[in-house]
Amino acid sequence: MDSNETPSRYPYLISVRGGRPVPARKEGHYFVCAYQVFLGLWWSPREVRVLEYDPHRDFYREQRQAKEAAQRDAPPGAGPSAPEATTARGDAATDEAPVWERVDSPGPRRPSPPAGSTRYAPRRAWGR
């Protein structure tokens, strides 16, 4: 790499909590993802597994270019594939990065209260 070249913006390819590969950079002790995953952008090293590191590569740009090339090669009128349909919201800014990813909870969910129930029932006044 020449001295006049800027370093890569996202030289890390990481997996957050066992999720799919995400481009990231490192700031201090934390990894900063290129886009939000698992409800966050900043992750401590204990929640991240570094899949690949190359200071000369920008993994975010590579992923974006590969997606754009796949969209150009797709026949016109073909709808998005299942993963793209679940992550894209329709505007151009979110087409290049997933908006959310599902996180399975380790335990059972609490049942929700019935629709007409209230949490607080007023008591009778004192002295009546």
Disulfide bonds with the S-S distance in Angstrom:
none
